[in-house]
Amino acid sequence: MRRLVPAIAVAAVVGLAAGAYAQGSAKVGSARAGRTFALGTCTPCHVVSPRQVAPTRFAVAPSFQSIADLPSTTERSLQAFLVTPHPSMPNLVLSADEVGNVVAYILSLKKK
């Protein structure tokens, strides 16, 4: 029971955050700003750009290109992922603008 209460609390917070995004509080932002943010924040684990100069320090995360190329990658799936805590990722708290910008950047990498 002790483990169930925190799990329910986390689920409620995630549900509220995802619901807010689903209701349109988040928007796809600037791919340029998303790239800049990602290069400054995400490069320790991800290859963010094909022209990324610094190597990743932890080779555990997929490249942004491989994320973009997944058939399941959509604006909504990325928004939900970025606001949901994941054990394999640091607990980053991104603003709605940061989420929108990172989503715009990843979607801009999607091969047509």
C-alpha distances in whole Angstrom, upper triangle without the diagonal:
4,5,5,7,9,10,11,13,15,15,17,19,20,21,23,25,25,26,29,30,31,33,35,34,35,38,40,41,44,44,46,44,41,43,44,40,39,42,41,37,36,39,37,35,37,40,41,44,47,49,46,48,46,44,40,38,35,36,33,33,35,38,38,41,39,36,39,40,37,38,35,35,36,36,33,31,32,31,27,27,28,26,23,21,22,21,25,26,27,25,28,28,31,33,34,37,36,34,37,39,37,37,41,41,39,41,44,44,43,46,48
4,5,6,7,9,11,12,13,15,16,18,19,21,22,24,25,26,28,30,31,32,35,34,34,37,39,40,43,43,44,42,39,41,42,38,37,39,38,34,34,36,35,33,35,39,39,43,45,47,44,46,43,42,38,36,33,35,31,32,34,37,37,40,38,36,38,40,37,38,35,35,36,35,32,31,31,30,27,26,27,25,22,20,20,19,23,24,24,22,26,26,29,31,32,36,34,32,36,38,36,36,40,40,38,40,43,43,43,46,48
4,6,6,6,9,10,11,12,15,16,17,18,20,22,23,24,26,27,28,30,32,31,31,35,36,37,40,40,42,39,36,38,39,35,34,36,35,32,31,33,32,30,32,35,36,39,42,44,41,43,40,38,35,33,30,31,28,28,30,33,34,37,35,32,35,36,34,35,31,32,32,32,29,27,28,27,24,23,24,22,19,17,17,16,20,21,21,20,23,23,27,29,30,33,32,30,33,35,33,33,36,37,35,37,40,40,39,42,44
4,6,5,6,9,10,10,12,14,15,16,18,20,21,22,24,26,26,28,30,30,30,33,35,36,39,39,41,39,36,38,39,35,34,37,36,32,32,34,33,31,32,36,36,40,42,45,42,44,42,40,36,35,32,33,29,29,31,34,34,37,35,32,34,36,33,33,30,31,31,31,28,26,27,26,22,22,24,21,18,17,17,17,21,22,23,21,24,24,26,28,29,32,31,29,32,34,32,32,36,37,35,36,39,39,39,42,43
4,5,5,6,9,10,11,13,14,15,17,19,20,21,23,25,25,27,29,28,29,32,34,36,38,39,41,38,35,38,38,35,34,37,36,32,31,35,33,31,33,37,37,40,43,45,42,44,42,40,37,35,33,34,31,30,32,35,34,37,36,33,35,37,34,35,31,31,32,31,28,26,27,26,22,22,23,20,18,17,18,18,22,23,22,20,23,22,25,27,28,31,30,28,31,34,32,32,35,36,35,36,40,40,39,42,44
4,5,5,6,8,10,11,12,14,15,17,18,20,21,23,24,26,28,26,26,30,31,33,35,36,37,35,32,34,35,31,30,33,32,28,28,31,29,28,30,33,33,37,40,41,39,41,38,37,33,32,29,31,27,27,29,32,31,34,33,30,32,34,32,33,29,29,29,29,26,24,25,23,20,20,20,17,15,13,15,15,19,19,19,16,19,19,22,24,25,28,27,25,28,31,29,29,33,33,32,33,37,37,37,40,42
4,5,5,6,9,10,10,12,14,15,16,18,20,21,22,24,26,25,25,28,30,31,34,34,36,34,31,33,34,30,29,32,31,28,27,30,29,27,28,32,31,35,38,40,37,40,37,36,32,31,28,29,26,25,27,30,29,32,30,27,30,32,29,30,26,26,27,26,23,22,22,21,18,17,19,16,13,12,13,13,17,18,18,16,19,19,21,23,24,27,26,24,27,29,27,27,31,32,30,31,35,34,34,37,39
4,5,5,6,9,10,10,12,14,15,16,18,20,20,22,25,24,24,28,29,31,34,35,37,35,32,34,35,32,31,34,33,30,29,32,31,29,30,34,33,37,40,42,39,42,40,38,35,34,31,32,29,27,29,32,31,34,32,29,31,33,30,30,27,27,27,26,23,22,23,21,18,18,19,16,14,14,15,16,20,20,21,18,20,20,22,23,24,27,27,24,27,30,28,27,31,32,31,32,35,35,35,38,40
4,5,5,6,9,10,11,12,14,15,17,19,20,21,23,22,23,26,28,30,32,33,35,33,30,33,33,30,29,32,31,28,27,31,30,28,29,33,32,36,39,41,38,40,38,37,34,33,30,32,28,27,29,31,30,33,32,29,31,33,30,31,27,27,27,26,23,22,22,20,17,18,18,15,13,12,15,16,20,19,19,16,18,17,20,21,21,25,25,22,25,28,27,26,30,31,30,31,34,35,35,38,40
4,5,5,6,8,10,11,12,14,15,17,18,20,22,20,20,24,25,27,30,30,32,29,27,29,30,26,26,29,28,24,24,27,26,25,26,29,29,32,35,37,35,37,35,33,30,29,27,28,25,23,25,27,27,30,28,25,27,29,27,28,24,24,24,23,20,19,19,17,14,14,15,12,9,9,11,13,16,16,16,13,15,14,17,18,19,23,22,19,22,25,23,23,27,28,26,28,31,31,31,35,36
4,6,5,6,8,10,10,12,14,15,16,18,20,19,20,23,24,27,29,30,32,30,27,30,31,27,26,30,29,26,25,28,28,26,26,30,29,32,35,38,35,38,36,35,31,31,28,29,26,24,25,27,26,29,28,24,26,28,26,26,22,22,22,21,18,17,18,16,13,13,15,12,9,10,12,14,17,17,18,15,17,16,18,19,19,23,22,20,22,25,23,23,26,28,26,27,30,31,30,33,35
4,5,5,6,9,10,10,12,14,15,16,19,18,19,22,24,26,29,30,33,30,28,31,32,28,28,31,30,27,27,30,30,28,29,32,31,34,37,39,37,40,38,37,34,33,31,32,29,27,28,30,28,31,30,27,28,30,28,28,24,24,23,22,19,18,19,17,14,15,16,13,11,12,15,17,20,20,20,17,18,17,18,19,19,22,22,20,22,25,24,23,27,28,27,28,31,32,32,35,36
4,5,5,6,9,10,11,12,14,15,17,16,16,20,22,24,27,27,30,27,25,28,28,25,25,28,27,24,24,27,27,26,26,29,28,32,35,37,34,37,35,34,31,31,29,30,27,25,26,28,26,29,29,25,26,29,27,27,24,23,22,20,17,17,17,15,12,14,13,10,9,10,14,16,19,18,17,14,15,13,15,15,15,19,19,17,19,22,21,21,24,26,25,26,29,30,30,34,35
4,5,5,6,8,10,11,12,14,16,15,15,18,20,22,24,25,27,25,22,25,26,23,22,26,25,22,21,25,25,23,24,27,25,29,32,34,32,34,33,32,29,29,27,27,24,22,23,25,23,26,25,21,23,25,23,24,20,19,18,17,14,14,14,12,9,10,11,7,6,8,11,14,17,15,16,13,14,12,14,15,14,18,17,15,17,20,19,18,21,23,22,23,26,27,27,30,31
4,5,5,6,8,10,10,12,14,14,15,18,20,22,26,26,29,27,24,27,29,25,25,29,28,25,25,28,28,27,26,29,28,31,34,36,34,37,36,35,32,32,30,30,27,25,25,27,25,28,27,23,24,26,24,24,20,20,18,17,14,14,15,12,9,12,13,10,9,11,14,17,20,19,19,17,17,15,16,17,16,19,19,16,18,22,21,19,22,25,23,24,27,28,27,31,32
4,5,5,6,9,10,10,13,12,13,17,19,21,25,26,28,26,24,27,28,25,25,29,28,25,25,29,29,28,28,30,29,32,35,37,35,38,36,36,33,33,31,32,29,27,27,28,26,29,28,25,25,28,26,26,22,21,20,18,15,15,16,13,11,14,14,10,10,13,16,19,22,20,20,17,17,15,15,15,14,18,18,16,17,21,21,19,22,25,24,24,27,29,28,32,33
4,5,5,6,9,10,11,10,10,14,16,18,21,22,25,22,20,23,24,21,21,25,24,22,21,25,26,25,24,27,25,28,31,33,31,34,33,32,29,30,28,29,26,24,24,25,23,26,26,22,22,25,24,24,20,19,17,15,12,13,13,10,8,11,10,7,8,11,14,18,20,18,18,15,14,12,12,11,10,14,14,12,14,17,17,16,19,21,20,21,24,26,25,29,30
4,5,5,6,9,10,10,10,13,15,17,21,21,24,22,20,23,25,22,21,25,25,22,22,25,26,24,24,26,24,27,30,32,31,34,33,32,29,30,28,28,26,23,23,24,22,24,23,20,20,23,21,21,17,16,14,12,9,10,11,8,6,9,10,7,8,12,14,18,19,18,19,16,15,14,13,13,11,15,15,12,13,17,16,14,18,20,19,19,22,24,23,26,27
4,5,5,6,9,9,10,13,16,19,22,23,26,25,22,26,27,24,24,28,28,26,25,29,30,28,27,30,28,30,33,35,34,37,36,36,33,34,32,32,29,27,26,27,25,27,27,23,23,25,23,23,19,18,16,14,11,12,14,11,9,13,13,11,12,15,18,21,23,22,22,19,19,17,16,15,13,16,17,15,15,19,19,17,20,22,22,21,24,26,25,29,29
4,5,5,7,6,8,11,14,16,20,22,24,22,20,24,25,22,23,27,26,24,24,28,29,28,27,29,27,29,32,34,33,36,35,35,33,34,32,32,30,27,27,27,25,27,27,23,23,26,25,24,21,19,17,14,12,14,14,10,10,13,13,10,12,16,19,22,24,22,22,19,18,15,14,13,10,13,15,13,13,17,17,16,18,21,21,21,24,26,25,29,29
4,5,5,5,5,8,11,13,17,18,21,19,17,21,22,20,20,24,24,22,22,25,27,25,24,26,24,26,29,31,30,33,32,32,30,31,30,30,28,24,24,24,21,23,24,20,20,22,21,21,18,16,13,10,8,11,11,7,8,11,11,9,11,15,18,21,22,20,21,18,17,14,13,11,8,11,13,10,10,14,14,12,15,18,17,17,20,22,21,25,26
4,5,7,8,10,12,15,19,20,23,22,20,23,25,23,23,27,27,25,24,28,29,28,26,28,26,28,31,33,32,35,35,35,32,34,32,32,29,26,25,26,23,24,24,21,20,22,21,20,17,15,13,10,7,10,12,9,9,12,13,12,13,17,19,23,24,22,23,21,20,18,16,15,12,15,16,13,13,16,17,14,16,19,19,17,21,23,22,25,25
4,6,8,10,13,16,20,22,25,23,22,25,27,24,25,29,29,27,27,30,32,31,29,31,28,30,33,35,34,38,37,37,35,37,35,35,33,29,29,29,26,27,28,24,23,26,24,23,20,19,16,13,11,14,15,12,12,16,16,14,16,20,22,26,27,25,26,23,22,19,18,16,13,15,17,15,14,18,19,16,18,21,21,20,23,25,24,28,27
4,5,7,10,13,16,18,21,20,19,22,24,22,23,26,27,25,25,28,31,29,28,29,26,28,31,33,32,35,35,35,33,35,34,34,32,28,28,27,24,26,26,23,21,24,23,23,20,18,15,11,10,14,14,11,12,16,15,14,17,20,23,27,27,25,25,23,21,19,16,14,10,12,15,13,11,15,16,14,15,18,19,18,20,23,22,26,25
4,7,10,12,16,18,20,18,17,21,22,20,21,25,25,23,24,27,29,28,27,28,25,27,31,32,31,34,34,34,32,34,33,33,31,28,27,27,24,26,27,23,22,25,25,25,22,20,17,13,12,15,14,11,12,15,14,13,16,19,22,26,26,24,24,21,19,16,14,11,8,10,13,11,10,13,15,14,15,18,19,18,21,23,24,27,27
4,7,9,12,14,17,15,14,18,19,17,18,21,21,20,20,24,26,25,23,25,22,24,27,28,27,31,30,31,29,31,30,30,28,25,24,23,20,22,23,20,19,22,22,22,19,17,14,10,10,12,11,8,10,13,11,11,14,17,20,24,24,21,21,19,17,14,11,9,6,7,10,8,6,10,12,10,11,15,15,15,17,20,20,24,24
4,6,10,12,15,13,12,16,18,16,17,21,21,20,20,24,26,25,23,24,21,22,25,27,26,29,30,30,29,31,30,30,29,25,24,23,19,21,22,19,18,21,21,21,19,16,13,9,10,13,12,9,12,15,13,13,17,20,22,26,26,23,23,21,19,17,13,11,8,8,10,8,5,8,11,9,9,13,14,13,15,18,18,21,21
4,7,9,12,11,10,13,15,14,15,18,19,19,19,21,24,23,21,21,18,19,22,23,23,26,27,28,26,29,28,28,27,23,22,20,16,18,20,17,15,18,18,19,17,14,11,7,10,12,10,9,13,14,13,14,17,20,22,25,25,22,23,22,19,17,14,12,9,8,10,8,4,6,8,6,5,9,11,9,11,14,15,18,18
4,6,9,8,8,11,13,12,13,16,17,17,18,20,23,23,20,21,17,18,21,22,22,25,25,26,25,28,28,28,27,23,22,20,17,18,21,18,16,19,21,21,20,16,14,11,13,15,13,12,15,16,14,16,19,22,23,26,26,22,23,22,18,17,13,12,9,7,8,8,5,4,8,7,6,8,11,11,11,14,16,19,20
4,5,5,6,9,10,10,12,14,15,16,17,19,22,22,20,19,15,15,18,19,19,22,23,24,24,27,27,27,27,23,22,19,16,17,20,18,16,19,21,22,21,18,16,13,16,18,15,14,18,18,16,18,21,23,25,28,26,23,23,23,19,18,15,14,12,9,9,10,7,5,8,9,6,7,11,11,10,13,15,18,19
4,5,5,6,9,10,10,12,14,15,15,16,20,20,17,16,12,12,15,16,16,19,20,22,21,24,24,24,24,21,19,16,13,14,17,15,13,16,18,20,19,16,15,13,16,17,14,14,18,18,16,18,21,23,24,26,25,22,22,22,19,19,16,15,14,11,10,11,9,6,7,8,5,4,8,8,7,9,12,15,16
4,5,5,6,9,10,11,13,14,15,16,19,20,17,16,12,12,14,14,14,17,19,21,21,24,24,24,25,22,20,17,14,15,19,18,16,19,21,23,23,19,18,16,19,20,17,17,21,20,18,20,23,25,26,28,26,23,23,23,20,20,17,16,16,12,11,13,11,8,9,11,8,7,10,12,10,12,15,17,19
4,5,5,6,9,10,11,12,13,15,18,19,17,17,13,13,17,16,16,18,19,21,20,23,24,24,24,21,21,18,15,17,20,18,17,20,22,24,23,20,19,16,19,20,16,16,19,19,16,18,21,23,24,26,25,21,21,21,17,17,13,13,13,9,8,10,9,6,8,10,9,8,11,13,12,14,17,20,21
4,5,5,6,8,10,10,11,13,16,16,14,14,10,11,15,15,14,17,18,19,18,21,21,21,21,18,17,15,12,14,17,15,14,17,19,21,20,16,16,13,16,16,13,13,16,15,13,15,18,20,20,23,21,18,18,18,15,15,12,12,12,9,7,8,8,4,4,7,7,5,8,10,10,12,14,18,20
4,5,5,6,9,10,10,11,14,15,12,11,8,8,11,11,11,14,14,16,16,18,19,19,20,17,16,13,10,12,15,14,13,17,19,21,21,17,17,16,19,18,15,16,19,17,15,18,21,21,22,24,21,18,19,20,16,17,14,15,15,13,10,11,11,8,7,10,9,6,8,11,10,10,14,17,19
4,6,5,6,9,10,11,14,15,14,13,10,10,14,13,11,13,14,16,16,18,20,20,21,19,18,16,13,15,19,18,17,20,22,25,24,21,21,19,21,21,17,18,21,20,17,19,22,22,23,25,23,19,19,19,16,17,14,15,16,13,10,13,13,9,9,12,12,9,12,15,13,14,18,20,23
4,6,5,6,8,10,13,14,13,13,10,12,15,15,13,15,15,16,16,17,18,19,20,17,17,15,13,16,18,17,17,20,22,24,23,20,20,18,19,19,16,15,18,17,14,16,19,19,20,22,20,16,15,16,12,13,10,12,13,11,8,10,11,8,7,11,12,10,12,15,15,15,18,21,24
4,5,5,5,7,10,11,9,9,7,9,13,13,11,13,13,14,12,15,15,16,16,13,13,11,9,13,15,14,14,17,19,22,21,17,18,16,18,18,14,15,17,15,12,15,17,18,17,19,17,14,14,15,12,13,11,13,15,13,9,10,12,9,7,10,11,9,10,13,13,13,16,19,22
4,6,6,6,9,11,9,9,6,8,11,11,8,10,9,11,11,13,15,15,17,14,14,12,11,13,16,16,16,19,21,24,23,20,21,20,22,21,17,18,21,19,16,19,21,21,20,22,19,16,16,17,15,16,15,17,18,16,13,14,15,12,10,14,14,11,12,16,15,14,18,20,23
4,6,7,9,11,11,12,10,12,15,14,11,12,11,13,12,13,15,17,18,16,17,15,14,17,19,18,19,22,24,27,26,22,23,22,23,23,19,19,21,19,16,19,21,20,20,21,19,16,14,16,13,15,13,15,17,16,12,14,16,13,12,15,16,14,15,18,18,18,21,24,27
4,6,7,9,9,11,10,13,16,16,13,14,12,13,11,12,13,15,15,13,15,14,13,16,18,17,18,21,22,25,24,21,21,20,21,20,17,17,19,16,13,15,17,16,16,17,15,12,11,12,9,12,11,14,16,15,11,12,15,13,11,14,16,14,14,18,18,18,21,24,27
4,6,6,6,8,7,10,14,14,11,13,11,11,9,11,11,12,12,10,11,10,10,13,14,13,15,18,19,22,21,18,19,19,20,18,15,16,17,14,12,15,16,15,15,16,13,10,10,12,10,13,12,15,17,16,12,13,15,13,10,13,15,13,12,16,17,16,18,21,24
4,5,5,6,6,9,12,12,8,10,8,8,6,8,9,10,11,10,11,9,10,13,14,14,16,19,20,23,23,20,22,21,23,21,18,19,21,18,16,19,20,19,17,18,15,12,13,15,14,16,16,19,20,19,16,16,18,16,13,16,17,14,14,18,18,16,19,21,25
4,6,8,10,13,15,15,11,12,9,8,5,5,6,8,10,9,12,11,13,16,16,16,19,21,22,25,24,22,24,24,25,23,19,21,22,19,17,19,20,18,16,16,13,11,11,14,13,17,17,20,22,22,18,18,21,19,16,19,20,18,17,21,21,19,22,24,28
4,7,9,12,14,15,12,14,11,9,5,6,5,6,6,5,8,9,10,13,14,13,16,18,18,22,21,19,21,22,23,20,17,19,20,16,15,18,18,16,14,14,10,9,10,13,13,17,17,20,22,22,18,18,20,19,15,17,19,17,15,19,20,18,20,22,26
4,6,9,11,13,10,12,11,9,6,9,8,7,8,5,6,5,7,10,10,10,13,15,16,19,19,16,19,19,21,18,15,17,19,15,14,18,18,17,15,16,12,11,12,15,14,17,17,20,21,20,17,16,18,16,13,15,17,14,12,16,16,14,16,18,22
4,6,7,9,7,10,9,8,7,10,10,9,10,8,7,5,6,8,10,11,12,14,16,19,20,17,19,20,22,20,17,19,21,18,17,20,21,20,19,19,16,14,16,19,17,20,19,22,23,22,18,18,19,17,14,15,16,13,12,15,15,12,15,16,20
4,7,9,7,10,10,10,9,13,13,12,13,10,9,6,5,7,10,10,11,13,15,19,19,16,17,17,20,18,15,17,19,16,15,19,20,20,19,20,17,15,16,18,16,19,17,19,20,18,15,15,16,13,10,12,13,9,9,12,12,10,13,15,18
4,5,5,9,10,11,11,15,16,15,16,14,12,8,7,8,11,12,12,14,16,20,20,17,19,19,22,20,17,20,22,20,18,22,23,24,22,24,21,19,20,22,20,22,20,22,22,20,17,17,18,15,12,14,14,10,10,13,11,9,12,14,17
4,6,9,11,11,12,16,17,15,17,15,13,9,9,8,11,13,13,14,17,20,21,19,21,21,24,23,20,22,25,22,21,25,26,27,25,26,23,21,23,25,23,25,24,25,26,24,21,21,21,18,16,17,16,13,12,14,13,10,13,13,17
4,6,9,10,13,16,18,17,19,17,16,12,12,12,15,17,16,17,20,24,25,22,24,24,27,25,22,25,27,25,23,27,28,28,27,28,25,23,24,26,24,26,24,26,27,24,21,22,22,19,17,19,18,14,15,17,15,13,16,16,20
4,6,7,9,13,15,14,16,15,14,11,11,12,15,16,16,18,21,24,25,22,24,24,26,25,21,24,26,23,22,25,26,26,25,25,22,20,21,23,21,24,22,24,25,23,20,21,21,18,16,18,18,14,14,18,16,14,17,18,22
4,6,10,12,15,15,18,17,17,14,15,16,18,20,20,22,24,28,28,26,27,27,30,28,25,27,29,26,24,28,29,28,27,27,24,22,22,25,23,26,24,26,28,26,22,23,24,21,19,22,21,18,18,21,20,18,21,22,25
4,7,9,12,13,16,15,16,13,15,16,18,19,21,22,24,28,28,26,28,27,30,28,24,26,28,25,23,26,27,26,25,25,21,20,20,22,21,24,23,25,27,25,22,23,24,21,19,22,22,19,19,22,21,19,22,24,27
4,6,9,9,12,12,13,12,14,15,16,18,20,21,23,26,27,24,27,27,29,27,24,26,27,24,23,26,26,25,23,23,19,18,18,22,21,24,23,26,28,27,23,23,25,23,20,22,23,19,19,22,22,19,22,23,27
4,6,6,9,9,11,10,12,14,15,16,18,20,21,25,25,22,25,25,27,24,21,23,24,21,20,23,23,21,19,19,15,14,15,18,18,21,21,24,26,25,21,21,24,21,18,20,22,19,18,21,21,19,21,23,27
4,6,9,10,13,13,15,18,18,19,21,23,24,27,27,25,27,28,29,26,23,25,26,22,21,24,23,21,19,18,15,14,14,18,18,21,22,25,27,27,23,23,26,24,20,23,25,22,21,24,25,22,25,26,30
4,6,8,11,12,15,17,17,17,20,21,22,25,25,23,26,26,27,24,22,24,24,20,19,22,21,19,16,15,11,11,12,16,17,20,21,25,27,26,23,22,25,24,20,22,24,22,20,24,24,22,24,26,29
4,6,8,10,13,15,14,15,18,19,19,23,23,21,24,25,26,23,21,23,23,20,19,22,22,20,17,16,12,13,14,18,19,22,23,26,27,27,24,23,25,24,20,22,24,21,19,22,23,20,22,23,27
4,7,10,13,15,13,13,17,18,17,21,20,19,22,23,24,21,19,21,21,17,17,20,19,17,14,13,9,10,12,16,17,20,21,25,26,26,23,21,24,23,19,20,23,21,18,21,23,20,21,23,27
4,7,9,11,10,10,13,15,14,18,17,16,19,20,20,17,15,18,18,14,14,17,16,15,12,12,9,9,12,15,15,18,18,22,23,23,20,18,20,20,16,17,19,17,14,18,19,17,18,20,23
4,6,8,6,7,10,11,11,15,15,13,16,18,19,16,14,17,17,14,14,18,17,17,14,15,12,12,15,17,17,20,19,23,23,23,20,18,20,19,15,15,17,15,12,15,16,14,14,16,20
4,5,5,6,9,10,11,15,15,13,16,17,19,16,14,17,18,15,15,19,19,19,17,18,15,14,16,19,18,20,19,22,22,22,19,17,18,17,13,14,15,13,10,13,14,11,12,14,18
4,5,5,6,9,10,14,14,11,13,14,16,14,11,14,16,13,13,17,18,18,17,19,16,14,16,18,17,19,17,19,19,19,16,14,15,13,10,10,12,9,6,9,10,8,9,12,15
4,5,5,6,9,12,13,11,13,15,17,15,13,17,18,16,16,20,21,22,20,22,19,18,20,22,21,22,21,23,22,21,19,17,17,16,13,12,13,10,7,9,9,6,7,9,12
4,5,5,6,10,11,10,13,15,17,15,13,17,18,15,16,20,20,21,18,20,17,17,20,22,21,23,22,24,23,23,20,18,19,18,15,14,15,13,10,11,12,9,9,10,14
4,5,6,9,9,7,10,12,14,11,9,13,14,11,13,16,16,17,16,18,15,15,18,19,18,20,19,21,20,20,18,15,16,15,12,11,13,11,8,9,11,9,9,11,14
4,6,8,9,6,8,10,13,11,9,13,15,13,14,17,18,20,19,21,19,18,20,21,20,21,19,21,20,19,17,15,15,14,11,10,10,9,6,6,8,6,5,8,11
4,6,8,7,10,13,15,13,12,16,17,16,17,20,21,22,21,23,21,20,23,24,23,25,23,25,23,23,21,19,18,18,15,13,14,13,9,9,10,8,5,7,9
4,5,5,9,12,14,11,11,15,15,14,16,19,19,20,19,21,19,19,22,23,23,24,23,25,23,23,22,19,19,19,16,14,15,15,11,11,13,11,9,10,12
4,6,8,12,13,11,12,15,16,15,18,20,20,22,21,23,22,22,25,26,25,26,24,26,24,24,23,20,20,20,18,15,16,16,13,12,14,13,10,11,11
4,6,10,10,7,9,13,12,12,15,17,17,19,18,21,20,20,23,23,23,23,22,23,22,22,21,18,18,19,17,14,15,16,13,12,15,14,11,13,14
4,7,8,6,7,10,11,10,12,15,15,18,17,20,19,18,21,21,20,21,19,20,19,19,18,14,14,15,13,10,12,12,9,8,12,11,9,12,13
4,5,5,6,8,10,10,12,14,15,18,18,22,21,20,22,22,20,20,18,19,17,17,17,13,12,14,12,9,10,12,9,8,11,12,10,13,13
4,6,5,6,9,10,11,13,14,18,18,22,21,20,21,21,19,18,16,16,13,14,14,10,9,11,10,6,8,11,9,7,11,13,11,15,15
4,5,5,6,9,10,11,12,16,17,21,21,19,21,20,18,18,16,16,13,14,15,11,10,13,12,9,11,14,12,11,15,16,15,18,18
4,6,5,6,9,10,11,14,14,18,17,16,19,18,17,17,16,17,15,16,15,12,12,14,12,9,12,14,12,11,15,15,14,17,18
4,5,5,6,9,10,13,13,17,16,14,16,16,14,14,13,14,12,13,12,9,9,11,9,6,10,11,9,9,13,13,13,16,18
4,5,5,6,9,12,13,17,17,15,16,15,13,13,11,11,9,11,10,7,7,10,9,7,10,12,11,11,15,16,16,19,21
4,6,5,6,10,11,15,16,14,16,14,13,13,12,13,12,14,13,10,11,14,12,10,14,16,14,14,18,19,18,21,23
4,6,5,8,8,12,12,11,13,12,12,12,12,14,13,15,13,10,12,14,11,10,14,15,13,14,17,17,17,20,22
4,6,8,9,13,13,10,11,10,9,9,8,10,10,12,10,7,10,11,9,9,12,13,12,14,17,17,17,21,23
4,7,9,13,14,11,12,10,9,8,8,9,9,12,11,8,11,13,12,12,15,16,15,17,20,21,21,25,26
4,6,10,12,10,11,9,10,10,11,13,13,16,14,12,15,17,15,14,18,19,17,19,22,22,22,26,28
4,7,9,8,8,6,8,9,11,14,15,18,16,14,17,19,16,16,20,21,19,21,24,24,24,28,30
4,5,5,8,8,10,12,14,17,18,20,18,15,19,20,17,17,21,21,19,21,24,23,23,26,29
4,6,8,8,11,14,16,20,21,23,21,19,22,23,20,20,24,23,21,24,27,25,26,29,32
4,7,9,12,15,17,20,22,23,20,18,22,22,18,19,23,22,19,22,25,23,24,26,29
4,6,8,11,13,17,18,20,16,15,19,19,15,17,20,19,17,20,22,21,22,25,28
4,6,9,12,15,18,19,16,15,19,19,16,18,21,20,19,22,24,23,25,28,31
4,6,9,13,15,17,14,14,18,18,16,17,21,20,19,22,25,24,26,29,32
4,6,10,12,14,11,11,14,15,13,15,18,18,17,20,22,22,24,27,30
4,7,10,12,9,9,13,14,13,15,18,18,18,20,22,23,25,28,31
4,7,8,6,6,10,10,10,12,14,15,15,18,19,21,22,26,28
4,5,5,6,9,10,11,12,14,15,17,18,20,22,23,27,28
4,5,5,6,9,10,10,12,14,15,16,18,20,21,25,26
4,5,5,6,9,10,10,12,14,15,16,19,20,24,25
4,5,5,6,8,10,11,12,14,15,17,19,23,24
4,5,5,6,9,10,11,12,14,16,17,21,22
4,6,5,6,9,10,10,12,15,16,19,20
4,5,5,6,9,10,10,13,15,18,20
4,5,5,6,9,10,11,13,17,19
4,5,5,6,8,10,11,15,16
4,6,5,6,9,10,14,15
4,5,5,7,9,13,14
4,5,5,7,11,13
4,5,5,9,10
4,6,8,10
4,6,9
4,6
4
